[in-house]
Amino acid sequence: MKLYVLRHGQTDYNKEGRFQGQNNIDLNEEGIKQVKKTAKLLRNINFDKVYVSPLKRAIDTAKIVVPDKELEIDNRIIERSFGKLEGKKTIIDYEERIEEFNIESIDELERRVKKFLKDIINSCNKNILVVTHGGVAQIINKLLDKNYNESNFKKFILKNGKYINYNIGE
């Protein structure tokens, strides 16, 4: 099985360095351009299944990349909640202040993404596209990259409109 993980295109919050989290933000013009470029790269792949975060930026990304495919919305691949920080400019020490800002922990995020991956990996699909967010992509990489180590976690950033693929079971 091949698993393609695609991060949604750029939004104004991405451009402005704001915590986006679970806010339902639209793609901006640059984000639409990014996704159209990626759509060309993926146009010859026949995806058996397309899973999408319920947030508009991910759904719109998927509709551009695979306009004729049925989308399966899955809440387990929604972006991490940043609680009281959503919409605010990024601050450096937020990981140390999770309770103060009511932020979803990395462990909570990992638990729900791990359940999602377990379910889709047990399917009989050959090519799966997952359209999601940066934080979810980090967790998927942590769980599937054979060369992963803890020091890589924060270094792995899937840019807006970009994808990575994993061969599973091969």
C-alpha positions as CSV (number, residue, x, y, z in Angstrom):
1,M,0.0,0.0,0.0
2,K,1.1,3.6,-0.7
3,L,0.0,6.3,1.7
4,Y,0.2,9.9,0.4
5,V,-0.1,12.6,3.1
6,L,-0.9,16.0,1.7
7,R,-0.9,19.2,3.8
8,H,-3.5,21.8,2.8
9,G,-2.5,24.9,0.9
10,Q,-1.5,28.1,2.5
11,T,-4.0,30.3,4.4
12,D,-3.6,33.8,5.6
13,Y,-3.0,32.5,9.2
14,N,0.0,30.4,7.8
15,K,1.3,33.5,6.1
16,E,0.9,35.7,9.2
17,G,2.5,33.1,11.6
18,R,-0.7,32.6,13.6
19,F,-1.9,29.5,15.4
20,Q,-4.6,28.1,13.1
21,G,-5.6,24.9,15.0
22,Q,-9.2,24.0,14.4
23,N,-10.3,27.4,13.2
24,N,-12.0,27.0,9.8
25,I,-9.8,29.2,7.6
26,D,-10.0,29.4,3.8
27,L,-7.1,28.8,1.5
28,N,-5.6,32.1,0.2
29,E,-4.6,32.7,-3.4
30,E,-1.1,31.3,-2.8
31,G,-2.5,28.2,-1.2
32,I,-4.8,27.6,-4.2
33,K,-1.7,27.9,-6.5
34,Q,0.3,25.5,-4.4
35,V,-2.5,22.9,-4.5
36,K,-3.0,23.2,-8.2
37,K,0.7,22.6,-8.7
38,T,0.5,19.5,-6.5
39,A,-2.6,18.3,-8.3
40,K,-0.6,18.1,-11.5
41,L,2.0,15.9,-9.8
42,L,-0.6,13.5,-8.4
43,R,-3.0,13.5,-11.5
44,N,-1.9,10.1,-12.7
45,I,-2.4,8.3,-9.4
46,N,-5.6,6.4,-9.0
47,F,-6.5,6.8,-5.3
48,D,-8.7,4.0,-3.9
49,K,-9.7,6.2,-1.0
50,V,-9.3,9.8,0.0
51,Y,-9.5,10.8,3.7
52,V,-9.9,14.4,4.6
53,S,-9.9,16.5,7.7
54,P,-13.3,18.2,8.3
55,L,-11.8,21.7,8.1
56,K,-12.5,23.8,5.0
57,R,-8.9,24.3,4.0
58,A,-8.3,20.6,3.8
59,I,-11.6,19.9,2.0
60,D,-10.9,22.6,-0.5
61,T,-7.4,21.2,-1.1
62,A,-8.8,17.7,-1.7
63,K,-11.4,19.0,-4.1
64,I,-8.7,20.7,-6.2
65,V,-6.4,17.7,-6.2
66,V,-9.0,14.9,-6.7
67,P,-12.1,16.7,-8.0
68,D,-13.8,13.5,-9.1
69,K,-13.2,11.4,-6.0
70,E,-15.5,10.9,-3.1
71,L,-14.0,12.4,0.1
72,E,-14.3,10.6,3.4
73,I,-14.2,13.2,6.2
74,D,-12.5,11.9,9.3
75,N,-12.3,13.9,12.5
76,R,-9.2,12.0,13.7
77,I,-7.1,13.9,11.2
78,I,-8.3,17.4,12.1
79,E,-5.5,19.7,13.2
80,R,-4.3,19.8,16.8
81,S,-6.4,22.2,18.9
82,F,-4.4,25.2,20.2
83,G,-7.2,26.2,22.5
84,K,-7.0,29.9,23.6
85,L,-4.1,30.5,21.2
86,E,-6.0,29.9,18.0
87,G,-5.9,33.0,15.8
88,K,-3.0,34.5,17.9
89,K,0.6,35.0,16.8
90,T,2.9,32.0,17.5
91,I,4.7,32.1,20.8
92,I,7.8,30.0,21.6
93,D,7.0,28.4,24.9
94,Y,3.4,27.2,24.2
95,E,4.4,23.5,24.7
96,E,5.3,24.2,28.3
97,R,1.9,26.0,28.8
98,I,-0.5,23.4,27.4
99,E,-2.9,23.5,30.4
100,E,-2.8,27.3,30.7
101,F,-3.9,27.7,27.1
102,N,-6.1,24.5,26.9
103,I,-4.0,23.0,24.1
104,E,-4.4,19.5,22.9
105,S,-1.2,17.6,23.9
106,I,1.0,15.8,21.5
107,D,0.2,12.5,23.2
108,E,-3.6,13.1,22.6
109,L,-3.0,14.0,19.0
110,E,-0.8,10.9,18.5
111,R,-3.4,8.6,20.0
112,R,-6.1,9.7,17.6
113,V,-3.8,9.7,14.6
114,K,-2.5,6.2,15.5
115,K,-6.2,4.9,15.6
116,F,-6.8,6.4,12.2
117,L,-3.7,4.9,10.7
118,K,-4.5,1.4,12.2
119,D,-7.9,1.5,10.6
120,I,-6.7,2.6,7.1
121,I,-3.7,0.3,7.1
122,N,-5.9,-2.7,7.7
123,S,-8.0,-1.8,4.6
124,C,-7.4,-3.5,1.2
125,N,-6.6,-0.2,-0.6
126,K,-3.5,0.2,-2.7
127,N,-3.3,4.0,-2.9
128,I,-4.6,6.2,-0.2
129,L,-4.6,10.0,0.0
130,V,-4.8,11.7,3.3
131,V,-5.4,15.5,3.2
132,T,-4.6,17.0,6.5
133,H,-2.6,19.5,8.5
134,G,1.0,20.1,9.6
135,G,0.7,18.7,13.1
136,V,-1.1,15.5,11.9
137,A,1.6,15.1,9.2
138,Q,4.3,15.3,11.9
139,I,2.6,12.5,13.9
140,I,2.1,10.3,10.8
141,N,5.8,10.8,9.9
142,K,6.8,9.9,13.5
143,L,4.7,6.7,13.3
144,L,5.7,5.6,9.7
145,D,9.2,6.8,9.0
146,K,11.6,3.9,9.5
147,N,14.4,6.4,10.1
148,Y,12.5,8.5,12.7
149,N,14.1,9.5,16.0
150,E,12.9,12.0,18.6
151,S,15.2,14.7,17.5
152,N,13.6,14.7,14.1
153,F,10.1,15.4,15.4
154,K,10.2,19.2,15.3
155,K,12.5,19.3,12.3
156,F,9.9,17.5,10.1
157,I,7.7,20.2,8.5
158,L,5.5,19.3,5.6
159,K,5.1,22.6,3.8
160,N,1.7,23.9,2.6
161,G,0.5,22.2,-0.5
162,K,3.2,19.5,-0.4
163,Y,2.9,15.8,0.1
164,I,5.0,12.9,1.3
165,N,4.4,9.2,0.6
166,Y,5.0,6.1,2.5
167,N,5.2,2.4,1.4
168,I,3.5,0.3,3.9
169,G,3.8,-3.5,4.1
170,E,6.5,-3.7,1.5
